[in-house]
Amino acid sequence: MKKISFEVEESGFYGAYWENKNKSNSALIAMLGDDPSDYLAKTCVKWLHKNGVNVMTMSPAKKDYGHHNYPPERIEKAIEVLKNTEIQKSV
């Protein structure tokens, strides 16, 4: 699986983008586990790839389960990154 990592200091959010090897026009932001590259995230990514979806996994910080105070600005930054990928919005 091809993975692009993002850090808060550089990109405005902590996460990873997992591009589906099969071209897909859909993407999902998954906020689960304590790290965007942990076992739970990778298992979710594999399942979503089988179902034809590109995936952005996100977490507040390294080894942090604290999604309750997640700044919405970080989600906006992740959406901006997704918009700049080859994914085409379906009408």
Backbone bond lengths (Angstrom), bond angles and torsions (degrees), N, CA, C in turn:
res aa  C-N    CA-C-N  psi(-1)  N-CA   C-N-CA  omega(-1)  CA-C   N-CA-C  phi
1 M - - - 1.448 - - 1.523 109.08 -
2 K 1.310 114.58 131.96 1.461 120.15 177.54 1.526 108.79 -81.69
3 K 1.349 116.35 129.05 1.459 121.22 -177.05 1.521 109.98 -128.77
4 I 1.333 115.73 135.70 1.467 122.02 172.62 1.525 106.10 -117.38
5 S 1.331 116.97 122.53 1.464 121.42 -177.95 1.520 111.56 -94.04
6 F 1.333 115.79 149.85 1.459 122.66 179.86 1.519 109.50 -131.02
7 E 1.322 116.56 139.73 1.463 122.97 178.52 1.531 108.97 -116.52
8 V 1.332 117.16 149.87 1.459 122.34 -177.44 1.531 110.95 -58.71
9 E 1.323 116.93 -43.12 1.454 120.69 -175.96 1.534 112.71 -63.32
10 E 1.315 116.92 -36.24 1.464 121.21 -175.36 1.526 112.71 -93.98
11 S 1.337 117.27 -40.98 1.461 121.40 -170.91 1.520 114.20 -111.89
12 G 1.312 117.01 -11.90 1.457 120.04 -179.40 1.524 114.29 92.44
13 F 1.344 117.47 -0.99 1.460 121.24 176.78 1.527 108.75 -157.75
14 Y 1.335 115.62 160.71 1.454 122.09 178.48 1.515 108.18 -106.89
15 G 1.320 116.37 115.27 1.454 118.83 -177.80 1.511 112.85 -172.78
16 A 1.331 114.58 -171.29 1.463 121.83 178.99 1.524 108.64 -146.73
17 Y 1.322 116.12 139.24 1.459 121.66 175.78 1.515 108.05 -105.33
18 W 1.317 115.49 126.25 1.460 123.12 -178.13 1.522 107.82 -112.92
19 E 1.310 116.56 104.33 1.454 120.81 -178.60 1.521 110.36 -80.06
20 N 1.314 115.79 133.03 1.456 121.77 177.61 1.525 108.31 -72.13
21 K 1.337 117.81 132.46 1.469 120.36 -178.90 1.521 110.97 -65.87
22 N 1.326 116.84 -25.92 1.463 121.44 173.46 1.526 107.08 -91.03
23 K 1.306 117.94 129.12 1.462 121.13 -177.88 1.524 109.92 -55.41
24 S 1.315 115.46 135.25 1.452 121.44 -177.80 1.517 109.75 -143.04
25 N 1.321 117.29 144.50 1.458 122.09 177.28 1.520 112.12 -101.14
26 S 1.318 117.07 17.12 1.454 119.51 179.51 1.524 110.48 -127.55
27 A 1.325 114.09 151.99 1.463 119.95 178.94 1.527 108.75 -145.80
28 L 1.315 115.03 156.06 1.452 121.85 -178.95 1.521 108.50 -138.20
29 I 1.319 116.72 138.64 1.463 121.08 172.76 1.522 106.85 -97.76
30 A 1.335 116.36 119.68 1.462 121.92 -179.31 1.529 109.11 -110.38
31 M 1.318 115.86 122.76 1.459 121.20 178.11 1.518 107.27 -115.11
32 L 1.343 115.88 90.69 1.450 120.82 -176.81 1.520 109.40 -145.46
33 G 1.297 116.24 154.77 1.459 119.95 179.82 1.514 112.12 73.65
34 D 1.312 115.40 -171.16 1.457 120.47 -177.38 1.524 112.31 -107.26
35 D 1.319 117.53 1.94 1.452 120.56 -179.16 1.534 108.13 -157.67
36 P 1.331 118.59 141.37 1.461 120.10 -178.18 1.527 114.24 -68.85
37 S 1.329 117.87 -6.45 1.468 120.84 -179.89 1.525 112.73 -123.02
38 D 1.341 117.81 15.09 1.457 119.14 -179.08 1.532 110.85 -77.42
39 Y 1.316 116.51 178.47 1.461 122.18 -175.64 1.527 111.90 -58.13
40 L 1.332 116.63 -44.95 1.457 120.98 -179.36 1.529 110.78 -60.68
41 A 1.328 117.14 -44.78 1.463 121.35 179.61 1.526 111.47 -63.56
42 K 1.319 116.89 -45.50 1.466 120.31 -179.15 1.527 111.61 -64.12
43 T 1.327 117.20 -38.33 1.457 120.86 178.56 1.528 110.25 -65.47
44 C 1.322 116.66 -42.11 1.456 121.45 177.59 1.534 110.23 -63.29
45 V 1.316 117.14 -43.76 1.464 121.60 179.66 1.527 110.59 -60.60
46 K 1.331 117.13 -45.71 1.473 120.26 179.39 1.521 110.88 -59.06
47 W 1.330 117.24 -43.93 1.455 120.79 -179.31 1.532 110.91 -65.42
48 L 1.334 116.64 -43.85 1.461 119.76 179.79 1.529 111.72 -67.19
49 H 1.329 117.37 -35.90 1.466 119.94 175.96 1.527 110.48 -61.81
50 K 1.326 117.24 -40.97 1.465 120.33 177.33 1.527 111.43 -60.76
51 N 1.324 115.91 -26.53 1.460 121.24 -179.74 1.532 112.21 -97.72
52 G 1.336 116.84 13.29 1.458 121.50 172.89 1.511 116.34 78.17
53 V 1.327 117.61 34.69 1.458 120.94 -176.95 1.532 110.38 -124.83
54 N 1.343 117.01 135.78 1.461 122.28 168.66 1.527 106.79 -79.05
55 V 1.334 117.68 151.42 1.463 119.89 -173.25 1.522 111.71 -133.48
56 M 1.337 115.43 136.38 1.460 123.21 169.37 1.517 105.74 -113.08
57 T 1.336 117.40 117.48 1.464 120.63 176.08 1.524 107.71 -100.03
58 M 1.327 115.72 141.53 1.460 120.31 -176.78 1.526 111.07 -137.31
59 S 1.323 114.56 153.85 1.450 122.76 175.62 1.530 107.45 -149.54
60 P 1.334 119.21 152.57 1.464 120.07 179.99 1.532 113.27 -60.94
61 A 1.329 117.00 -39.79 1.465 122.66 179.80 1.529 107.45 -164.30
62 K 1.319 116.29 173.74 1.457 119.86 179.90 1.525 109.98 -60.63
63 K 1.345 115.35 129.66 1.470 123.06 178.21 1.526 112.03 53.26
64 D 1.347 116.82 47.21 1.458 122.44 -177.92 1.525 109.76 -127.71
65 Y 1.319 116.56 118.96 1.464 121.56 177.57 1.530 111.86 -89.92
66 G 1.310 118.82 2.38 1.465 123.16 -171.44 1.517 116.07 -75.00
67 H 1.320 117.89 59.60 1.459 121.00 179.61 1.531 112.90 -71.03
68 H 1.327 117.94 -9.29 1.456 121.21 -176.63 1.521 113.06 -68.94
69 N 1.321 119.37 -24.81 1.463 122.62 178.91 1.523 111.23 -116.07
70 Y 1.313 116.91 36.89 1.459 121.67 -175.41 1.530 110.13 -74.31
71 P 1.343 118.74 120.98 1.467 120.59 -179.10 1.537 111.66 -67.45
72 P 1.333 118.27 126.84 1.471 121.08 -179.73 1.529 113.18 -60.16
73 E 1.321 116.75 -25.36 1.464 120.30 179.26 1.532 111.42 -60.88
74 R 1.323 116.68 -31.78 1.470 120.15 179.62 1.527 110.70 -68.99
75 I 1.318 116.46 -36.40 1.462 119.62 177.21 1.526 109.65 -67.52
76 E 1.337 116.42 -39.24 1.467 120.40 176.23 1.523 111.23 -59.18
77 K 1.329 117.08 -42.16 1.475 121.11 178.66 1.529 110.61 -63.14
78 A 1.328 116.72 -41.50 1.471 120.42 179.20 1.528 110.63 -64.14
79 I 1.329 116.71 -39.14 1.462 120.36 177.99 1.527 110.33 -64.69
80 E 1.326 117.33 -39.22 1.467 120.99 176.20 1.528 110.75 -58.87
81 V 1.324 116.59 -43.79 1.471 120.71 178.69 1.521 109.96 -61.77
82 L 1.328 117.11 -44.54 1.468 120.56 179.15 1.530 111.41 -61.75
83 K 1.317 116.74 -37.82 1.462 120.37 179.01 1.519 112.03 -65.31
84 N 1.330 116.97 -25.78 1.470 121.48 -179.43 1.520 113.26 -89.86
85 T 1.331 118.11 5.28 1.456 121.00 176.55 1.523 108.68 -89.05
86 E 1.313 116.02 -177.25 1.463 120.10 -179.31 1.524 112.28 -80.84
87 I 1.306 117.96 3.37 1.469 121.33 178.68 1.531 108.34 -67.46
88 Q 1.299 116.16 128.51 1.460 121.62 178.53 1.521 109.02 -102.12
89 K 1.313 116.10 129.82 1.458 120.17 179.01 1.523 109.59 -67.55
90 S 1.318 116.50 128.02 1.460 121.47 178.48 1.515 109.85 -83.24
91 V 1.306 116.25 145.27 1.459 121.54 179.62 1.494 110.28 -103.37
